[in-house]
Amino acid sequence: MIMSKLMLLIGREVIVMESVIVLKVGGSILEKLPDSFYEMIVELKNSGICEPVIVHGGGPEINRLLTQLEVKSPFVDGLRVTTKEVLDVAEMVMSGSINKRIVANLQKAGGTGFGISGVDYSLLEARPFDSTGDLGYVGEVANVNNAWLKMNMSHGGIPVISPIGMDESGQRYNINGDMAAAAVAQSLKGKLALISDIPGVMETIDGKQMIHTKLTKQQIESKIASGVIYGGMIPKIRSALNSLSAGASESVILNGLIPADLKNYMEGKEAGTKVIIDKEAHHV
């Protein structure tokens, strides 16, 4: 399937790119992803099917290091309370070891990955997520300065973004990876794929387990209320919804352990669970 093209104007140079897809890869799934996942990303880039961007998390590795350092880091509504010490650890783990590991995997697969933190080039301009200060240095994205991304993508690069942002005063913030990925997708008017270790939103109906291929906002809220959607899937699917309302062209939850799902999705075939705003959804 020939994807629609984006015309990106940088300075005097007009860059023609295929559809952008932002892949949010959480820390828990990172440890499970096969080499073929990265090979598929490189294949999609080189074949011109899409322009991939990776935004990653790092929760499990951050937790392990905080435990070793005997630093407490409670969660409130799914967000890590971030003191200065916790922020330093989160930045070291995500912008350091995890980011470079993903870049190395892309290089190994034959691609040109480049790692970047949201602090670099003020990529992710941040502001406090909670005005009360109870969450500490937890931020949200106020603006995405994407010119640097576009320039590198036009020269064959695959961006790998660590979700640490910074405000105008130079204060750094820890940003939820799903929220950061949604903001990048919105900025680039691209698709957002939340990479999981399951094939999509699943539900047992009449004794048979189904995968919902499409879900609307109303259906999602109903399934959260009933407990069908629970735990870590809640912020993922709400980030998918938020990205649509703010400008992302489409969002989907895909199984990263089956790389063919990513290719099938980009070729317009059925894969994962699409999150839509106002169309009638169904399950298969």
Secondary structure, 3 states (H helix, E strand, C coil): CCCCEEEEEECCEEEEEECEEEEEECHHHHCCCCHHHHHHHHHHHHCCCCEEEEEECCHHHHHHHHHHCCCCCCEECCEECECHHHHHHHHHHHHHHHHHHHHHHHHHCCCCEEEEECCHHHCEEEEECCCCCCCECEEEEEEECCHHHHHHHHCCCEEEEECEEECCCCCEEEECHHHHHHHHHHHHCCEEEEEECCCCCEEEECCEEEEECEECHHHHHHHHHHCCCCCCHHHHHHHHHHHHHCCCCEEEEEECCCCHHHHHHHCCCCCCEEECCCCCCCEC
